[in-house]
Amino acid sequence: MLTEITGFSVATVEMQKLALNFDSWVARMHTANTSIQVIRALQKNCAASVRQYFDIDEAGNFSTDVIYLVLSK
């Protein structure tokens, strides 16, 4: 693991959900309009289990998993 190579140890690990606003997310990522249309189509046509897992709403806003690490040396 990279932490071992660099001499760090993991002090805390937290799994969290990060809520993202679709419009601000695609603007921040400088997403091309054609790609935005593809993402929206994928969101609209995904399985109900995917929609539920990512908490996708009608505006395209969604949540994704993130990990929060605290390392110590």
Predicted model as a PDB file, atoms N, CA, C, CB and O in Angstrom, pLDDT in the B-factor column:
MODEL        1                                                                  
ATOM      1  N   MET A   1       0.849  -1.180   0.000  1.00 66.00           N  
ATOM      2  CA  MET A   1       0.000   0.000   0.000  1.00 66.00           C  
ATOM      3  C   MET A   1       0.893   1.241   0.000  1.00 66.00           C  
ATOM      4  CB  MET A   1      -0.965  -0.001   1.228  1.00 66.00           C  
ATOM      5  O   MET A   1       1.973   1.231   0.590  1.00 66.00           O  
ATOM      6  N   LEU A   2       0.452   2.285  -0.646  1.00 72.00           N  
ATOM      7  CA  LEU A   2       1.228   3.515  -0.765  1.00 72.00           C  
ATOM      8  C   LEU A   2       1.569   4.109   0.592  1.00 72.00           C  
ATOM      9  CB  LEU A   2       0.469   4.531  -1.590  1.00 72.00           C  
ATOM     10  O   LEU A   2       2.641   4.689   0.766  1.00 72.00           O  
ATOM     11  N   THR A   3       0.664   3.967   1.558  1.00 73.00           N  
ATOM     12  CA  THR A   3       0.936   4.530   2.886  1.00 73.00           C  
ATOM     13  C   THR A   3       2.147   3.873   3.520  1.00 73.00           C  
ATOM     14  CB  THR A   3      -0.280   4.368   3.799  1.00 73.00           C  
ATOM     15  O   THR A   3       2.917   4.543   4.207  1.00 73.00           O  
ATOM     16  N   GLU A   4       2.333   2.585   3.308  1.00 73.00           N  
ATOM     17  CA  GLU A   4       3.484   1.882   3.867  1.00 73.00           C  
ATOM     18  C   GLU A   4       4.779   2.340   3.210  1.00 73.00           C  
ATOM     19  CB  GLU A   4       3.318   0.373   3.703  1.00 73.00           C  
ATOM     20  O   GLU A   4       5.791   2.517   3.888  1.00 73.00           O  
ATOM     21  N   ILE A   5       4.753   2.528   1.915  1.00 80.00           N  
ATOM     22  CA  ILE A   5       5.943   2.955   1.181  1.00 80.00           C  
ATOM     23  C   ILE A   5       6.384   4.345   1.635  1.00 80.00           C  
ATOM     24  CB  ILE A   5       5.673   2.950  -0.334  1.00 80.00           C  
ATOM     25  O   ILE A   5       7.582   4.607   1.740  1.00 80.00           O  
ATOM     26  N   THR A   6       5.444   5.223   1.901  1.00 84.00           N  
ATOM     27  CA  THR A   6       5.762   6.601   2.276  1.00 84.00           C  
ATOM     28  C   THR A   6       5.943   6.784   3.777  1.00 84.00           C  
ATOM     29  CB  THR A   6       4.679   7.524   1.791  1.00 84.00           C  
ATOM     30  O   THR A   6       6.287   7.876   4.228  1.00 84.00           O  
ATOM     31  N   GLY A   7       5.717   5.728   4.556  1.00 86.00           N  
ATOM     32  CA  GLY A   7       5.912   5.809   5.991  1.00 86.00           C  
ATOM     33  C   GLY A   7       4.715   6.328   6.765  1.00 86.00           C  
ATOM     34  O   GLY A   7       4.837   6.638   7.950  1.00 86.00           O  
ATOM     35  N   PHE A   8       3.574   6.427   6.128  1.00 88.00           N  
ATOM     36  CA  PHE A   8       2.361   6.874   6.802  1.00 88.00           C  
ATOM     37  C   PHE A   8       1.566   5.665   7.292  1.00 88.00           C  
ATOM     38  CB  PHE A   8       1.498   7.747   5.858  1.00 88.00           C  
ATOM     39  O   PHE A   8       1.704   4.562   6.764  1.00 88.00           O  
ATOM     40  N   SER A   9       0.747   5.884   8.291  1.00 89.00           N  
ATOM     41  CA  SER A   9      -0.202   4.866   8.716  1.00 89.00           C  
ATOM     42  C   SER A   9      -1.590   5.487   8.710  1.00 89.00           C  
ATOM     43  CB  SER A   9       0.159   4.298  10.126  1.00 89.00           C  
ATOM     44  O   SER A   9      -1.753   6.691   8.913  1.00 89.00           O  
ATOM     45  N   VAL A  10      -2.568   4.653   8.478  1.00 90.00           N  
ATOM     46  CA  VAL A  10      -3.952   5.120   8.401  1.00 90.00           C  
ATOM     47  C   VAL A  10      -4.508   5.219   9.808  1.00 90.00           C  
ATOM     48  CB  VAL A  10      -4.826   4.172   7.525  1.00 90.00           C  
ATOM     49  O   VAL A  10      -4.576   4.225  10.531  1.00 90.00           O  
ATOM     50  N   ALA A  11      -4.908   6.432  10.195  1.00 92.00           N  
ATOM     51  CA  ALA A  11      -5.483   6.665  11.524  1.00 92.00           C  
ATOM     52  C   ALA A  11      -7.007   6.586  11.493  1.00 92.00           C  
ATOM     53  CB  ALA A  11      -5.043   8.031  12.063  1.00 92.00           C  
ATOM     54  O   ALA A  11      -7.624   6.092  12.436  1.00 92.00           O  
ATOM     55  N   THR A  12      -7.615   7.075  10.404  1.00 94.00           N  
ATOM     56  CA  THR A  12      -9.076   7.107  10.299  1.00 94.00           C  
ATOM     57  C   THR A  12      -9.491   6.823   8.862  1.00 94.00           C  
ATOM     58  CB  THR A  12      -9.637   8.475  10.767  1.00 94.00           C  
ATOM     59  O   THR A  12      -8.877   7.314   7.915  1.00 94.00           O  
ATOM     60  N   VAL A  13     -10.536   6.028   8.716  1.00 95.00           N  
ATOM     61  CA  VAL A  13     -11.143   5.781   7.407  1.00 95.00           C  
ATOM     62  C   VAL A  13     -12.640   5.987   7.574  1.00 95.00           C  
ATOM     63  CB  VAL A  13     -10.811   4.327   6.862  1.00 95.00           C  
ATOM     64  O   VAL A  13     -13.269   5.358   8.425  1.00 95.00           O  
ATOM     65  N   GLU A  14     -13.206   6.866   6.763  1.00 96.00           N  
ATOM     66  CA  GLU A  14     -14.648   7.101   6.779  1.00 96.00           C  
ATOM     67  C   GLU A  14     -15.178   7.044   5.357  1.00 96.00           C  
ATOM     68  CB  GLU A  14     -14.986   8.464   7.437  1.00 96.00           C  
ATOM     69  O   GLU A  14     -14.630   7.675   4.453  1.00 96.00           O  
ATOM     70  N   MET A  15     -16.242   6.289   5.168  1.00 97.00           N  
ATOM     71  CA  MET A  15     -16.941   6.274   3.891  1.00 97.00           C  
ATOM     72  C   MET A  15     -18.079   7.289   3.992  1.00 97.00           C  
ATOM     73  CB  MET A  15     -17.478   4.829   3.535  1.00 97.00           C  
ATOM     74  O   MET A  15     -18.828   7.305   4.969  1.00 97.00           O  
ATOM     75  N   GLN A  16     -18.194   8.123   2.983  1.00 97.00           N  
ATOM     76  CA  GLN A  16     -19.213   9.160   2.990  1.00 97.00           C  
ATOM     77  C   GLN A  16     -19.871   9.235   1.622  1.00 97.00           C  
ATOM     78  CB  GLN A  16     -18.609  10.524   3.380  1.00 97.00           C  
ATOM     79  O   GLN A  16     -19.362   8.687   0.644  1.00 97.00           O  
ATOM     80  N   LYS A  17     -20.996   9.912   1.564  1.00 97.00           N  
ATOM     81  CA  LYS A  17     -21.668  10.209   0.298  1.00 97.00           C  
ATOM     82  C   LYS A  17     -21.471  11.695   0.011  1.00 97.00           C  
ATOM     83  CB  LYS A  17     -23.202   9.831   0.351  1.00 97.00           C  
ATOM     84  O   LYS A  17     -21.640  12.531   0.899  1.00 97.00           O  
ATOM     85  N   LEU A  18     -21.121  12.015  -1.210  1.00 98.00           N  
ATOM     86  CA  LEU A  18     -20.949  13.392  -1.637  1.00 98.00           C  
ATOM     87  C   LEU A  18     -22.078  13.746  -2.591  1.00 98.00           C  
ATOM     88  CB  LEU A  18     -19.561  13.607  -2.305  1.00 98.00           C  
ATOM     89  O   LEU A  18     -22.191  13.157  -3.667  1.00 98.00           O  
ATOM     90  N   ALA A  19     -22.915  14.703  -2.206  1.00 98.00           N  
ATOM     91  CA  ALA A  19     -24.025  15.152  -3.048  1.00 98.00           C  
ATOM     92  C   ALA A  19     -23.495  16.157  -4.068  1.00 98.00           C  
ATOM     93  CB  ALA A  19     -25.170  15.783  -2.186  1.00 98.00           C  
ATOM     94  O   ALA A  19     -22.790  17.103  -3.717  1.00 98.00           O  
ATOM     95  N   LEU A  20     -23.844  15.939  -5.327  1.00 98.00           N  
ATOM     96  CA  LEU A  20     -23.384  16.816  -6.405  1.00 98.00           C  
ATOM     97  C   LEU A  20     -24.568  17.380  -7.178  1.00 98.00           C  
ATOM     98  CB  LEU A  20     -22.443  16.057  -7.355  1.00 98.00           C  
ATOM     99  O   LEU A  20     -25.474  16.649  -7.578  1.00 98.00           O  
ATOM    100  N   ASN A  21     -24.545  18.685  -7.381  1.00 98.00           N  
ATOM    101  CA  ASN A  21     -25.524  19.357  -8.220  1.00 98.00           C  
ATOM    102  C   ASN A  21     -25.076  19.179  -9.664  1.00 98.00           C  
ATOM    103  CB  ASN A  21     -25.669  20.878  -7.843  1.00 98.00           C  
ATOM    104  O   ASN A  21     -23.960  19.554 -10.022  1.00 98.00           O  
ATOM    105  N   PHE A  22     -25.943  18.607 -10.492  1.00 98.00           N  
ATOM    106  CA  PHE A  22     -25.562  18.275 -11.863  1.00 98.00           C  
ATOM    107  C   PHE A  22     -25.050  19.484 -12.636  1.00 98.00           C  
ATOM    108  CB  PHE A  22     -26.739  17.671 -12.590  1.00 98.00           C  
ATOM    109  O   PHE A  22     -23.975  19.428 -13.232  1.00 98.00           O  
ATOM    110  N   ASP A  23     -25.813  20.578 -12.629  1.00 98.00           N  
ATOM    111  CA  ASP A  23     -25.442  21.748 -13.432  1.00 98.00           C  
ATOM    112  C   ASP A  23     -24.093  22.337 -13.018  1.00 98.00           C  
ATOM    113  CB  ASP A  23     -26.519  22.816 -13.319  1.00 98.00           C  
ATOM    114  O   ASP A  23     -23.270  22.665 -13.873  1.00 98.00           O  
ATOM    115  N   SER A  24     -23.867  22.471 -11.720  1.00 98.00           N  
ATOM    116  CA  SER A  24     -22.585  23.038 -11.289  1.00 98.00           C  
ATOM    117  C   SER A  24     -21.442  22.047 -11.527  1.00 98.00           C  
ATOM    118  CB  SER A  24     -22.645  23.431  -9.798  1.00 98.00           C  
ATOM    119  O   SER A  24     -20.314  22.455 -11.803  1.00 98.00           O  
ATOM    120  N   TRP A  25     -21.735  20.740 -11.419  1.00 98.00           N  
ATOM    121  CA  TRP A  25     -20.716  19.728 -11.656  1.00 98.00           C  
ATOM    122  C   TRP A  25     -20.236  19.746 -13.110  1.00 98.00           C  
ATOM    123  CB  TRP A  25     -21.258  18.346 -11.300  1.00 98.00           C  
ATOM    124  O   TRP A  25     -19.031  19.769 -13.361  1.00 98.00           O  
ATOM    125  N   VAL A  26     -21.170  19.736 -14.070  1.00 98.00           N  
ATOM    126  CA  VAL A  26     -20.751  19.739 -15.479  1.00 98.00           C  
ATOM    127  C   VAL A  26     -20.083  21.064 -15.856  1.00 98.00           C  
ATOM    128  CB  VAL A  26     -21.961  19.481 -16.398  1.00 98.00           C  
ATOM    129  O   VAL A  26     -19.189  21.084 -16.702  1.00 98.00           O  
ATOM    130  N   ALA A  27     -20.505  22.164 -15.240  1.00 98.00           N  
ATOM    131  CA  ALA A  27     -19.852  23.458 -15.506  1.00 98.00           C  
ATOM    132  C   ALA A  27     -18.415  23.438 -14.977  1.00 98.00           C  
ATOM    133  CB  ALA A  27     -20.654  24.628 -14.851  1.00 98.00           C  
ATOM    134  O   ALA A  27     -17.493  23.888 -15.657  1.00 98.00           O  
ATOM    135  N   ARG A  28     -18.233  22.919 -13.775  1.00 98.00           N  
ATOM    136  CA  ARG A  28     -16.907  22.870 -13.151  1.00 98.00           C  
ATOM    137  C   ARG A  28     -15.959  21.959 -13.933  1.00 98.00           C  
ATOM    138  CB  ARG A  28     -17.021  22.385 -11.698  1.00 98.00           C  
ATOM    139  O   ARG A  28     -14.757  22.214 -14.006  1.00 98.00           O  
ATOM    140  N   MET A  29     -16.515  20.893 -14.518  1.00 98.00           N  
ATOM    141  CA  MET A  29     -15.706  19.941 -15.283  1.00 98.00           C  
ATOM    142  C   MET A  29     -15.534  20.359 -16.748  1.00 98.00           C  
ATOM    143  CB  MET A  29     -16.338  18.561 -15.217  1.00 98.00           C  
ATOM    144  O   MET A  29     -14.854  19.682 -17.519  1.00 98.00           O  
ATOM    145  N   HIS A  30     -16.162  21.486 -17.121  1.00 98.00           N  
ATOM    146  CA  HIS A  30     -16.117  21.975 -18.508  1.00 98.00           C  
ATOM    147  C   HIS A  30     -16.578  20.882 -19.480  1.00 98.00           C  
ATOM    148  CB  HIS A  30     -14.683  22.445 -18.873  1.00 98.00           C  
ATOM    149  O   HIS A  30     -15.939  20.626 -20.501  1.00 98.00           O  
ATOM    150  N   THR A  31     -17.691  20.254 -19.139  1.00 98.00           N  
ATOM    151  CA  THR A  31     -18.240  19.144 -19.922  1.00 98.00           C  
ATOM    152  C   THR A  31     -18.892  19.671 -21.200  1.00 98.00           C  
ATOM    153  CB  THR A  31     -19.267  18.340 -19.086  1.00 98.00           C  
ATOM    154  O   THR A  31     -19.671  20.623 -21.167  1.00 98.00           O  
ATOM    155  N   ALA A  32     -18.565  19.048 -22.306  1.00 98.00           N  
ATOM    156  CA  ALA A  32     -19.136  19.441 -23.599  1.00 98.00           C  
ATOM    157  C   ALA A  32     -20.643  19.167 -23.604  1.00 98.00           C  
ATOM    158  CB  ALA A  32     -18.438  18.680 -24.767  1.00 98.00           C  
ATOM    159  O   ALA A  32     -21.116  18.239 -22.948  1.00 98.00           O  
ATOM    160  N   ASN A  33     -21.380  19.978 -24.343  1.00 98.00           N  
ATOM    161  CA  ASN A  33     -22.837  19.832 -24.404  1.00 98.00           C  
ATOM    162  C   ASN A  33     -23.266  18.443 -24.871  1.00 98.00           C  
ATOM    163  CB  ASN A  33     -23.423  20.882 -25.330  1.00 98.00           C  
ATOM    164  O   ASN A  33     -24.233  17.886 -24.350  1.00 98.00           O  
ATOM    165  N   THR A  34     -22.557  17.882 -25.845  1.00 98.00           N  
ATOM    166  CA  THR A  34     -22.920  16.541 -26.315  1.00 98.00           C  
ATOM    167  C   THR A  34     -22.725  15.508 -25.194  1.00 98.00           C  
ATOM    168  CB  THR A  34     -22.073  16.154 -27.558  1.00 98.00           C  
ATOM    169  O   THR A  34     -23.521  14.578 -25.066  1.00 98.00           O  
ATOM    170  N   SER A  35     -21.697  15.666 -24.405  1.00 98.00           N  
ATOM    171  CA  SER A  35     -21.469  14.750 -23.280  1.00 98.00           C  
ATOM    172  C   SER A  35     -22.529  14.922 -22.204  1.00 98.00           C  
ATOM    173  CB  SER A  35     -20.080  14.977 -22.679  1.00 98.00           C  
ATOM    174  O   SER A  35     -22.954  13.945 -21.587  1.00 98.00           O  
ATOM    175  N   ILE A  36     -22.956  16.157 -21.976  1.00 98.00           N  
ATOM    176  CA  ILE A  36     -24.024  16.417 -21.004  1.00 98.00           C  
ATOM    177  C   ILE A  36     -25.292  15.685 -21.436  1.00 98.00           C  
ATOM    178  CB  ILE A  36     -24.293  17.947 -20.866  1.00 98.00           C  
ATOM    179  O   ILE A  36     -25.977  15.082 -20.610  1.00 98.00           O  
ATOM    180  N   GLN A  37     -25.600  15.739 -22.718  1.00 98.00           N  
ATOM    181  CA  GLN A  37     -26.790  15.051 -23.232  1.00 98.00           C  
ATOM    182  C   GLN A  37     -26.680  13.542 -23.042  1.00 98.00           C  
ATOM    183  CB  GLN A  37     -26.996  15.378 -24.716  1.00 98.00           C  
ATOM    184  O   GLN A  37     -27.663  12.882 -22.706  1.00 98.00           O  
ATOM    185  N   VAL A  38     -25.489  12.998 -23.257  1.00 98.00           N  
ATOM    186  CA  VAL A  38     -25.273  11.561 -23.071  1.00 98.00           C  
ATOM    187  C   VAL A  38     -25.438  11.183 -21.602  1.00 98.00           C  
ATOM    188  CB  VAL A  38     -23.872  11.151 -23.574  1.00 98.00           C  
ATOM    189  O   VAL A  38     -26.093  10.188 -21.291  1.00 98.00           O  
ATOM    190  N   ILE A  39     -24.856  11.961 -20.700  1.00 98.00           N  
ATOM    191  CA  ILE A  39     -24.964  11.677 -19.263  1.00 98.00           C  
ATOM    192  C   ILE A  39     -26.429  11.712 -18.831  1.00 98.00           C  
ATOM    193  CB  ILE A  39     -24.133  12.697 -18.435  1.00 98.00           C  
ATOM    194  O   ILE A  39     -26.891  10.831 -18.105  1.00 98.00           O  
ATOM    195  N   ARG A  40     -27.152  12.732 -19.282  1.00 98.00           N  
ATOM    196  CA  ARG A  40     -28.577  12.834 -18.924  1.00 98.00           C  
ATOM    197  C   ARG A  40     -29.366  11.632 -19.457  1.00 98.00           C  
ATOM    198  CB  ARG A  40     -29.178  14.148 -19.478  1.00 98.00           C  
ATOM    199  O   ARG A  40     -30.250  11.121 -18.770  1.00 98.00           O  
ATOM    200  N   ALA A  41     -29.054  11.183 -20.671  1.00 98.00           N  
ATOM    201  CA  ALA A  41     -29.742  10.013 -21.239  1.00 98.00           C  
ATOM    202  C   ALA A  41     -29.420   8.761 -20.434  1.00 98.00           C  
ATOM    203  CB  ALA A  41     -29.344   9.809 -22.719  1.00 98.00           C  
ATOM    204  O   ALA A  41     -30.300   7.936 -20.188  1.00 98.00           O  
ATOM    205  N   LEU A  42     -28.178   8.618 -20.028  1.00 98.00           N  
ATOM    206  CA  LEU A  42     -27.794   7.466 -19.212  1.00 98.00           C  
ATOM    207  C   LEU A  42     -28.512   7.498 -17.867  1.00 98.00           C  
ATOM    208  CB  LEU A  42     -26.271   7.437 -19.001  1.00 98.00           C  
ATOM    209  O   LEU A  42     -29.005   6.474 -17.396  1.00 98.00           O  
ATOM    210  N   GLN A  43     -28.568   8.676 -17.255  1.00 98.00           N  
ATOM    211  CA  GLN A  43     -29.269   8.806 -15.976  1.00 98.00           C  
ATOM    212  C   GLN A  43     -30.749   8.460 -16.126  1.00 98.00           C  
ATOM    213  CB  GLN A  43     -29.113  10.232 -15.422  1.00 98.00           C  
ATOM    214  O   GLN A  43     -31.323   7.762 -15.291  1.00 98.00           O  
ATOM    215  N   LYS A  44     -31.351   8.955 -17.196  1.00 97.00           N  
ATOM    216  CA  LYS A  44     -32.786   8.748 -17.403  1.00 97.00           C  
ATOM    217  C   LYS A  44     -33.117   7.277 -17.646  1.00 97.00           C  
ATOM    218  CB  LYS A  44     -33.273   9.590 -18.580  1.00 97.00           C  
ATOM    219  O   LYS A  44     -34.181   6.805 -17.246  1.00 97.00           O  
ATOM    220  N   ASN A  45     -32.209   6.554 -18.299  1.00 97.00           N  
ATOM    221  CA  ASN A  45     -32.487   5.180 -18.713  1.00 97.00           C  
ATOM    222  C   ASN A  45     -31.819   4.121 -17.844  1.00 97.00           C  
ATOM    223  CB  ASN A  45     -32.055   4.994 -20.124  1.00 97.00           C  
ATOM    224  O   ASN A  45     -31.874   2.936 -18.173  1.00 97.00           O  
ATOM    225  N   CYS A  46     -31.201   4.515 -16.762  1.00 98.00           N  
ATOM    226  CA  CYS A  46     -30.517   3.531 -15.917  1.00 98.00           C  
ATOM    227  C   CYS A  46     -31.531   2.722 -15.107  1.00 98.00           C  
ATOM    228  CB  CYS A  46     -29.514   4.231 -14.972  1.00 98.00           C  
ATOM    229  O   CYS A  46     -32.686   3.116 -14.948  1.00 98.00           O  
ATOM    230  N   ALA A  47     -31.074   1.601 -14.610  1.00 98.00           N  
ATOM    231  CA  ALA A  47     -31.923   0.736 -13.787  1.00 98.00           C  
ATOM    232  C   ALA A  47     -32.330   1.455 -12.508  1.00 98.00           C  
ATOM    233  CB  ALA A  47     -31.197  -0.582 -13.449  1.00 98.00           C  
ATOM    234  O   ALA A  47     -31.615   2.332 -12.025  1.00 98.00           O  
ATOM    235  N   ALA A  48     -33.465   1.084 -11.974  1.00 98.00           N  
ATOM    236  CA  ALA A  48     -33.967   1.692 -10.738  1.00 98.00           C  
ATOM    237  C   ALA A  48     -32.965   1.521  -9.599  1.00 98.00           C  
ATOM    238  CB  ALA A  48     -35.321   1.075 -10.347  1.00 98.00           C  
ATOM    239  O   ALA A  48     -32.827   2.412  -8.762  1.00 98.00           O  
ATOM    240  N   SER A  49     -32.270   0.392  -9.558  1.00 98.00           N  
ATOM    241  CA  SER A  49     -31.288   0.164  -8.489  1.00 98.00           C  
ATOM    242  C   SER A  49     -30.118   1.141  -8.591  1.00 98.00           C  
ATOM    243  CB  SER A  49     -30.768  -1.280  -8.542  1.00 98.00           C  
ATOM    244  O   SER A  49     -29.570   1.572  -7.576  1.00 98.00           O  
ATOM    245  N   VAL A  50     -29.741   1.484  -9.816  1.00 98.00           N  
ATOM    246  CA  VAL A  50     -28.661   2.460 -10.022  1.00 98.00           C  
ATOM    247  C   VAL A  50     -29.143   3.840  -9.610  1.00 98.00           C  
ATOM    248  CB  VAL A  50     -28.186   2.469 -11.504  1.00 98.00           C  
ATOM    249  O   VAL A  50     -28.435   4.571  -8.918  1.00 98.00           O  
ATOM    250  N   ARG A  51     -30.340   4.191 -10.034  1.00 98.00           N  
ATOM    251  CA  ARG A  51     -30.934   5.491  -9.676  1.00 98.00           C  
ATOM    252  C   ARG A  51     -31.019   5.633  -8.163  1.00 98.00           C  
ATOM    253  CB  ARG A  51     -32.343   5.646 -10.307  1.00 98.00           C  
ATOM    254  O   ARG A  51     -30.740   6.701  -7.618  1.00 98.00           O  
ATOM    255  N   GLN A  52     -31.402   4.567  -7.492  1.00 98.00           N  
ATOM    256  CA  GLN A  52     -31.520   4.610  -6.034  1.00 98.00           C  
ATOM    257  C   GLN A  52     -30.141   4.696  -5.375  1.00 98.00           C  
ATOM    258  CB  GLN A  52     -32.277   3.370  -5.522  1.00 98.00           C  
ATOM    259  O   GLN A  52     -29.945   5.492  -4.456  1.00 98.00           O  
ATOM    260  N   TYR A  53     -29.190   3.890  -5.834  1.00 98.00           N  
ATOM    261  CA  TYR A  53     -27.858   3.878  -5.221  1.00 98.00           C  
ATOM    262  C   TYR A  53     -27.200   5.247  -5.303  1.00 98.00           C  
ATOM    263  CB  TYR A  53     -26.969   2.832  -5.895  1.00 98.00           C  
ATOM    264  O   TYR A  53     -26.639   5.734  -4.321  1.00 98.00           O  
ATOM    265  N   PHE A  54     -27.270   5.870  -6.485  1.00 98.00           N  
ATOM    266  CA  PHE A  54     -26.645   7.174  -6.685  1.00 98.00           C  
ATOM    267  C   PHE A  54     -27.572   8.333  -6.343  1.00 98.00           C  
ATOM    268  CB  PHE A  54     -26.183   7.305  -8.110  1.00 98.00           C  
ATOM    269  O   PHE A  54     -27.193   9.496  -6.486  1.00 98.00           O  
ATOM    270  N   ASP A  55     -28.785   8.022  -5.894  1.00 98.00           N  
ATOM    271  CA  ASP A  55     -29.758   9.031  -5.471  1.00 98.00           C  
ATOM    272  C   ASP A  55     -29.961  10.080  -6.564  1.00 98.00           C  
ATOM    273  CB  ASP A  55     -29.300   9.707  -4.165  1.00 98.00           C  
ATOM    274  O   ASP A  55     -29.946  11.281  -6.294  1.00 98.00           O  
ATOM    275  N   ILE A  56     -30.149   9.617  -7.790  1.00 98.00           N  
ATOM    276  CA  ILE A  56     -30.312  10.509  -8.945  1.00 98.00           C  
ATOM    277  C   ILE A  56     -31.724  11.087  -8.923  1.00 98.00           C  
ATOM    278  CB  ILE A  56     -30.041   9.752 -10.292  1.00 98.00           C  
ATOM    279  O   ILE A  56     -32.705  10.344  -8.888  1.00 98.00           O  
ATOM    280  N   ASP A  57     -31.821  12.412  -8.944  1.00 98.00           N  
ATOM    281  CA  ASP A  57     -33.150  13.032  -8.966  1.00 98.00           C  
ATOM    282  C   ASP A  57     -33.497  13.499 -10.373  1.00 98.00           C  
ATOM    283  CB  ASP A  57     -33.216  14.217  -7.982  1.00 98.00           C  
ATOM    284  O   ASP A  57     -32.704  13.330 -11.299  1.00 98.00           O  
ATOM    285  N   GLU A  58     -34.672  14.082 -10.536  1.00 96.00           N  
ATOM    286  CA  GLU A  58     -35.158  14.487 -11.865  1.00 96.00           C  
ATOM    287  C   GLU A  58     -34.286  15.553 -12.523  1.00 96.00           C  
ATOM    288  CB  GLU A  58     -36.577  15.002 -11.757  1.00 96.00           C  
ATOM    289  O   GLU A  58     -34.249  15.644 -13.750  1.00 96.00           O  
ATOM    290  N   ALA A  59     -33.588  16.359 -11.731  1.00 97.00           N  
ATOM    291  CA  ALA A  59     -32.710  17.397 -12.277  1.00 97.00           C  
ATOM    292  C   ALA A  59     -31.330  16.848 -12.631  1.00 97.00           C  
ATOM    293  CB  ALA A  59     -32.569  18.541 -11.281  1.00 97.00           C  
ATOM    294  O   ALA A  59     -30.493  17.562 -13.183  1.00 97.00           O  
ATOM    295  N   GLY A  60     -31.099  15.572 -12.309  1.00 98.00           N  
ATOM    296  CA  GLY A  60     -29.802  14.963 -12.607  1.00 98.00           C  
ATOM    297  C   GLY A  60     -28.815  15.044 -11.459  1.00 98.00           C  
ATOM    298  O   GLY A  60     -27.701  14.529 -11.561  1.00 98.00           O  
ATOM    299  N   ASN A  61     -29.210  15.687 -10.365  1.00 98.00           N  
ATOM    300  CA  ASN A  61     -28.333  15.750  -9.199  1.00 98.00           C  
ATOM    301  C   ASN A  61     -28.138  14.337  -8.666  1.00 98.00           C  
ATOM    302  CB  ASN A  61     -28.920  16.690  -8.095  1.00 98.00           C  
ATOM    303  O   ASN A  61     -29.032  13.499  -8.783  1.00 98.00           O  
ATOM    304  N   PHE A  62     -26.987  14.072  -8.088  1.00 98.00           N  
ATOM    305  CA  PHE A  62     -26.695  12.712  -7.642  1.00 98.00           C  
ATOM    306  C   PHE A  62     -25.704  12.724  -6.489  1.00 98.00           C  
ATOM    307  CB  PHE A  62     -26.149  11.872  -8.800  1.00 98.00           C  
ATOM    308  O   PHE A  62     -25.124  13.758  -6.156  1.00 98.00           O  
ATOM    309  N   SER A  63     -25.523  11.562  -5.890  1.00 98.00           N  
ATOM    310  CA  SER A  63     -24.540  11.379  -4.830  1.00 98.00           C  
ATOM    311  C   SER A  63     -23.563  10.295  -5.253  1.00 98.00           C  
ATOM    312  CB  SER A  63     -25.225  11.017  -3.482  1.00 98.00           C  
ATOM    313  O   SER A  63     -23.923   9.374  -5.986  1.00 98.00           O  
ATOM    314  N   THR A  64     -22.340  10.407  -4.791  1.00 97.00           N  
ATOM    315  CA  THR A  64     -21.336   9.401  -5.091  1.00 97.00           C  
ATOM    316  C   THR A  64     -20.557   9.068  -3.824  1.00 97.00           C  
ATOM    317  CB  THR A  64     -20.385   9.888  -6.207  1.00 97.00           C  
ATOM    318  O   THR A  64     -20.490   9.871  -2.894  1.00 97.00           O  
ATOM    319  N   ASP A  65     -19.980   7.894  -3.800  1.00 98.00           N  
ATOM    320  CA  ASP A  65     -19.198   7.468  -2.647  1.00 98.00           C  
ATOM    321  C   ASP A  65     -17.838   8.149  -2.650  1.00 98.00           C  
ATOM    322  CB  ASP A  65     -19.031   5.943  -2.640  1.00 98.00           C  
ATOM    323  O   ASP A  65     -17.206   8.300  -3.695  1.00 98.00           O  
ATOM    324  N   VAL A  66     -17.405   8.550  -1.486  1.00 98.00           N  
ATOM    325  CA  VAL A  66     -16.058   9.086  -1.300  1.00 98.00           C  
ATOM    326  C   VAL A  66     -15.473   8.470  -0.040  1.00 98.00           C  
ATOM    327  CB  VAL A  66     -16.071  10.650  -1.209  1.00 98.00           C  
ATOM    328  O   VAL A  66     -16.198   7.981   0.827  1.00 98.00           O  
ATOM    329  N   ILE A  67     -14.165   8.501   0.045  1.00 96.00           N  
ATOM    330  CA  ILE A  67     -13.496   8.009   1.243  1.00 96.00           C  
ATOM    331  C   ILE A  67     -12.700   9.161   1.843  1.00 96.00           C  
ATOM    332  CB  ILE A  67     -12.570   6.785   0.922  1.00 96.00           C  
ATOM    333  O   ILE A  67     -12.077   9.953   1.136  1.00 96.00           O  
ATOM    334  N   TYR A  68     -12.740   9.226   3.157  1.00 94.00           N  
ATOM    335  CA  TYR A  68     -12.031  10.259   3.903  1.00 94.00           C  
ATOM    336  C   TYR A  68     -10.963   9.543   4.720  1.00 94.00           C  
ATOM    337  CB  TYR A  68     -13.009  11.106   4.824  1.00 94.00           C  
ATOM    338  O   TYR A  68     -11.285   8.700   5.557  1.00 94.00           O  
ATOM    339  N   LEU A  69      -9.708   9.869   4.486  1.00 91.00           N  
ATOM    340  CA  LEU A  69      -8.601   9.249   5.191  1.00 91.00           C  
ATOM    341  C   LEU A  69      -7.866  10.271   6.034  1.00 91.00           C  
ATOM    342  CB  LEU A  69      -7.646   8.586   4.211  1.00 91.00           C  
ATOM    343  O   LEU A  69      -7.641  11.401   5.602  1.00 91.00           O  
ATOM    344  N   VAL A  70      -7.494   9.872   7.234  1.00 93.00           N  
ATOM    345  CA  VAL A  70      -6.577  10.651   8.058  1.00 93.00           C  
ATOM    346  C   VAL A  70      -5.341   9.779   8.215  1.00 93.00           C  
ATOM    347  CB  VAL A  70      -7.214  11.055   9.470  1.00 93.00           C  
ATOM    348  O   VAL A  70      -5.416   8.651   8.702  1.00 93.00           O  
ATOM    349  N   LEU A  71      -4.204  10.319   7.795  1.00 90.00           N  
ATOM    350  CA  LEU A  71      -2.945   9.594   7.870  1.00 90.00           C  
ATOM    351  C   LEU A  71      -2.045  10.224   8.923  1.00 90.00           C  
ATOM    352  CB  LEU A  71      -2.244   9.573   6.501  1.00 90.00           C  
ATOM    353  O   LEU A  71      -2.131  11.422   9.193  1.00 90.00           O  
ATOM    354  N   SER A  72      -1.189   9.410   9.508  1.00 90.00           N  
ATOM    355  CA  SER A  72      -0.205   9.943  10.456  1.00 90.00           C  
ATOM    356  C   SER A  72       1.151   9.368  10.108  1.00 90.00           C  
ATOM    357  CB  SER A  72      -0.589   9.608  11.934  1.00 90.00           C  
ATOM    358  O   SER A  72       1.250   8.312   9.482  1.00 90.00           O  
ATOM    359  N   LYS A  73       2.183  10.062  10.512  1.00 86.00           N  
ATOM    360  CA  LYS A  73       3.529   9.630  10.197  1.00 86.00           C  
ATOM    361  C   LYS A  73       4.234   9.241  11.463  1.00 86.00           C  
ATOM    362  CB  LYS A  73       4.304  10.718   9.460  1.00 86.00           C  
ATOM    363  O   LYS A  73       5.398   8.841  11.424  1.00 86.00           O  
TER     364      LYS A  73                                                      
ENDMDL                                                                          
END                                                                             
